[in-house]
């Protein structure tokens, strides 16, 4: 396994863990304190999720390129 490919994969894993943890905390805060209001965590879930999807796509492309050389 290429060392740089491993670094790219770990970067995606860390990003995913941060995404899940932060959005779980936001959903819990919404549920505990403002359940009568609209589901405001959706904005960070969708926005950050789009960034995460782009990161995953870029990482897959980079990993393939690194492993092909």
Number of C-alpha atoms within 10 A of each C-alpha: 7 10 9 13 18 11 13 17 16 13 14 19 13 11 16 17 11 12 16 14 12 14 18 14 12 17 19 14 13 17 13 9 10 13 13 8 9 9 12 13 16 14 10 14 17 11 10 14 17 12 12 16 13 12 17 19 13 14 19 16 11 16 18 12 11 14 12 7 6
